[in-house]
Amino acid sequence: MREYVLMRDQYRCRRCGQAGQLEVHHIKHLTPDNINDALVTLNDKNLITLCRDCHFKEHELDRARGNHEQNAAKDCDEGFAFDANGYLVPLDKTK
């Protein structure tokens, strides 16, 4: 799905048009309650291509707004990260 979304968005950030350091962003953020819902996680209508800078800004704006969904996702984010291929992986907290 990640590769499909990148191709659909012509390998460009949908916010600024940049072509480098691209990530696929969930419009409706992932939470512990919806992480197993394919209509959220794998729905191409819920995914857009953003560059790393715009992706960061998007999440920071949500946190600043006090977005409830984003706050739930923030709690989830503390133990996970995306690897270079866009897969969600647990963080090694022993380091």
Secondary structure, 3 states (H helix, E strand, C coil): CHHHHHHHCCCCCCCCCCCCCEEEEECCCCCCCCCCCHHHHCCHHHEEEEEHHHHHHHHHHHHHHCCHHHHHHHHHHCCEEECCCCCEEECCCCC
